[in-house]
Amino acid sequence: MQPPGRWSRVFVTAAGLCGAAGVALSAAAAHNGGGNLATAAQFLLLHAPALLVLGLVAGGQLMRSAGAVLLVGVLLFCGDLVMRHYAGDRLFPLAAPAGGALMILGWLAIAVSALTRSRAGR
């Protein structure tokens, strides 16, 4: 068995941090009534298992790139929502839409990666 690669460690670490942040933001949203916090928490908790799987599955370059795009998208989207809640301002203009678009692109790239890998195995 090979030791985990750098990207595997990055994705598993990110999964743990996203999960922890998601739970913390869920609690904060429950106590503060924050719609943006609840949305950020939901996205973090939904993407944490996906990042964990990406870290545990030995994927090719496209899968690793898809995971990186997904992670950046989650960070931008959730970071912008949290910033709006606590600072009353955006992370930067269009951060949330850019993050959302990157998440969509990341998920599509994961799907393409699965299709290309299955074709190569035939």
C-alpha positions as YAML, in Angstrom:
chain: A
units: angstrom
residues:
- id: 1
  name: MET
  ca: [0.00, 0.00, 0.00]
- id: 2
  name: GLN
  ca: [1.36, 3.41, -0.97]
- id: 3
  name: PRO
  ca: [1.54, 6.22, 1.55]
- id: 4
  name: PRO
  ca: [-1.07, 8.92, 1.00]
- id: 5
  name: GLY
  ca: [-0.08, 11.57, -1.50]
- id: 6
  name: ARG
  ca: [-0.04, 15.29, -0.85]
- id: 7
  name: TRP
  ca: [-3.47, 15.84, -2.41]
- id: 8
  name: SER
  ca: [-4.95, 12.99, -0.38]
- id: 9
  name: ARG
  ca: [-3.79, 14.68, 2.81]
- id: 10
  name: VAL
  ca: [-5.07, 18.06, 1.60]
- id: 11
  name: PHE
  ca: [-8.53, 16.69, 0.79]
- id: 12
  name: VAL
  ca: [-8.87, 14.66, 4.01]
- id: 13
  name: THR
  ca: [-7.69, 17.63, 6.08]
- id: 14
  name: ALA
  ca: [-10.09, 19.93, 4.22]
- id: 15
  name: ALA
  ca: [-12.92, 17.44, 4.80]
- id: 16
  name: GLY
  ca: [-12.29, 17.47, 8.54]
- id: 17
  name: LEU
  ca: [-12.08, 21.26, 8.66]
- id: 18
  name: CYS
  ca: [-15.21, 21.68, 6.52]
- id: 19
  name: GLY
  ca: [-17.10, 19.25, 8.74]
- id: 20
  name: ALA
  ca: [-16.01, 21.00, 11.93]
- id: 21
  name: ALA
  ca: [-16.76, 24.46, 10.51]
- id: 22
  name: GLY
  ca: [-20.12, 23.23, 9.25]
- id: 23
  name: VAL
  ca: [-21.14, 22.01, 12.69]
- id: 24
  name: ALA
  ca: [-19.89, 25.21, 14.35]
- id: 25
  name: LEU
  ca: [-21.70, 27.41, 11.83]
- id: 26
  name: SER
  ca: [-24.88, 25.33, 12.26]
- id: 27
  name: ALA
  ca: [-24.77, 26.03, 15.98]
- id: 28
  name: ALA
  ca: [-24.06, 29.72, 15.40]
- id: 29
  name: ALA
  ca: [-26.93, 29.94, 12.92]
- id: 30
  name: ALA
  ca: [-29.28, 28.24, 15.37]
- id: 31
  name: HIS
  ca: [-28.40, 30.75, 18.10]
- id: 32
  name: ASN
  ca: [-28.05, 33.86, 15.93]
- id: 33
  name: GLY
  ca: [-30.74, 33.16, 13.34]
- id: 34
  name: GLY
  ca: [-28.31, 33.69, 10.49]
- id: 35
  name: GLY
  ca: [-29.62, 32.62, 7.08]
- id: 36
  name: ASN
  ca: [-26.20, 33.09, 5.49]
- id: 37
  name: LEU
  ca: [-24.56, 31.07, 8.26]
- id: 38
  name: ALA
  ca: [-27.08, 28.26, 7.87]
- id: 39
  name: THR
  ca: [-26.47, 28.16, 4.11]
- id: 40
  name: ALA
  ca: [-22.69, 28.17, 4.57]
- id: 41
  name: ALA
  ca: [-22.98, 25.40, 7.17]
- id: 42
  name: GLN
  ca: [-25.13, 23.32, 4.85]
- id: 43
  name: PHE
  ca: [-22.66, 23.64, 1.97]
- id: 44
  name: LEU
  ca: [-19.71, 22.81, 4.21]
- id: 45
  name: LEU
  ca: [-21.44, 19.75, 5.65]
- id: 46
  name: LEU
  ca: [-22.54, 18.55, 2.21]
- id: 47
  name: HIS
  ca: [-19.09, 18.89, 0.69]
- id: 48
  name: ALA
  ca: [-17.05, 17.51, 3.61]
- id: 49
  name: PRO
  ca: [-17.89, 13.85, 2.81]
- id: 50
  name: ALA
  ca: [-17.18, 14.44, -0.89]
- id: 51
  name: LEU
  ca: [-13.75, 15.85, -0.07]
- id: 52
  name: LEU
  ca: [-13.11, 12.94, 2.28]
- id: 53
  name: VAL
  ca: [-13.90, 10.44, -0.48]
- id: 54
  name: LEU
  ca: [-11.71, 12.35, -2.92]
- id: 55
  name: GLY
  ca: [-8.89, 12.13, -0.40]
- id: 56
  name: LEU
  ca: [-9.35, 8.40, 0.14]
- id: 57
  name: VAL
  ca: [-9.91, 7.36, -3.47]
- id: 58
  name: ALA
  ca: [-6.85, 7.00, -5.63]
- id: 59
  name: GLY
  ca: [-7.90, 9.19, -8.53]
- id: 60
  name: GLY
  ca: [-6.11, 10.49, -11.56]
- id: 61
  name: GLN
  ca: [-5.02, 14.02, -12.32]
- id: 62
  name: LEU
  ca: [-8.47, 15.08, -13.51]
- id: 63
  name: MET
  ca: [-10.07, 13.83, -10.28]
- id: 64
  name: ARG
  ca: [-7.49, 15.69, -8.16]
- id: 65
  name: SER
  ca: [-8.00, 18.85, -10.20]
- id: 66
  name: ALA
  ca: [-11.76, 18.51, -9.84]
- id: 67
  name: GLY
  ca: [-11.36, 18.17, -6.10]
- id: 68
  name: ALA
  ca: [-9.17, 21.27, -5.95]
- id: 69
  name: VAL
  ca: [-11.72, 23.27, -7.95]
- id: 70
  name: LEU
  ca: [-14.51, 21.99, -5.69]
- id: 71
  name: LEU
  ca: [-12.56, 22.96, -2.57]
- id: 72
  name: VAL
  ca: [-11.78, 26.47, -3.83]
- id: 73
  name: GLY
  ca: [-15.44, 26.90, -4.78]
- id: 74
  name: VAL
  ca: [-16.65, 25.86, -1.32]
- id: 75
  name: LEU
  ca: [-14.15, 28.17, 0.36]
- id: 76
  name: LEU
  ca: [-15.14, 31.16, -1.78]
- id: 77
  name: PHE
  ca: [-18.88, 30.58, -1.51]
- id: 78
  name: CYS
  ca: [-18.96, 29.87, 2.22]
- id: 79
  name: GLY
  ca: [-16.29, 32.44, 3.00]
- id: 80
  name: ASP
  ca: [-18.35, 35.13, 1.31]
- id: 81
  name: LEU
  ca: [-21.53, 34.16, 3.20]
- id: 82
  name: VAL
  ca: [-19.72, 34.12, 6.55]
- id: 83
  name: MET
  ca: [-18.05, 37.44, 5.79]
- id: 84
  name: ARG
  ca: [-21.43, 38.98, 4.94]
- id: 85
  name: HIS
  ca: [-22.86, 37.76, 8.24]
- id: 86
  name: TYR
  ca: [-20.03, 38.81, 10.55]
- id: 87
  name: ALA
  ca: [-18.48, 41.80, 8.75]
- id: 88
  name: GLY
  ca: [-21.52, 43.04, 6.85]
- id: 89
  name: ASP
  ca: [-19.49, 43.08, 3.64]
- id: 90
  name: ARG
  ca: [-18.52, 40.71, 0.86]
- id: 91
  name: LEU
  ca: [-15.26, 38.79, 0.70]
- id: 92
  name: PHE
  ca: [-14.84, 40.48, -2.69]
- id: 93
  name: PRO
  ca: [-17.31, 41.30, -5.49]
- id: 94
  name: LEU
  ca: [-18.85, 38.16, -7.01]
- id: 95
  name: ALA
  ca: [-17.07, 35.81, -4.59]
- id: 96
  name: ALA
  ca: [-20.20, 33.75, -3.86]
- id: 97
  name: PRO
  ca: [-21.27, 33.38, -7.50]
- id: 98
  name: ALA
  ca: [-17.70, 32.53, -8.51]
- id: 99
  name: GLY
  ca: [-17.56, 29.96, -5.72]
- id: 100
  name: GLY
  ca: [-20.88, 28.49, -6.79]
- id: 101
  name: ALA
  ca: [-19.74, 28.27, -10.41]
- id: 102
  name: LEU
  ca: [-16.52, 26.57, -9.31]
- id: 103
  name: MET
  ca: [-18.48, 24.04, -7.25]
- id: 104
  name: ILE
  ca: [-20.63, 23.21, -10.28]
- id: 105
  name: LEU
  ca: [-17.51, 22.92, -12.43]
- id: 106
  name: GLY
  ca: [-15.83, 20.73, -9.82]
- id: 107
  name: TRP
  ca: [-18.78, 18.34, -9.67]
- id: 108
  name: LEU
  ca: [-18.95, 18.16, -13.47]
- id: 109
  name: ALA
  ca: [-15.21, 17.46, -13.64]
- id: 110
  name: ILE
  ca: [-15.67, 14.64, -11.11]
- id: 111
  name: ALA
  ca: [-18.32, 13.13, -13.38]
- id: 112
  name: VAL
  ca: [-16.10, 13.50, -16.45]
- id: 113
  name: SER
  ca: [-13.22, 11.94, -14.54]
- id: 114
  name: ALA
  ca: [-15.32, 8.90, -13.76]
- id: 115
  name: LEU
  ca: [-16.36, 8.55, -17.40]
- id: 116
  name: THR
  ca: [-12.85, 8.92, -18.76]
- id: 117
  name: ARG
  ca: [-11.42, 6.48, -16.23]
- id: 118
  name: SER
  ca: [-14.00, 3.82, -17.09]
- id: 119
  name: ARG
  ca: [-13.29, 4.22, -20.79]
- id: 120
  name: ALA
  ca: [-9.54, 3.85, -20.24]
- id: 121
  name: GLY
  ca: [-10.14, 0.64, -18.31]
- id: 122
  name: ARG
  ca: [-12.00, -1.02, -21.23]
...
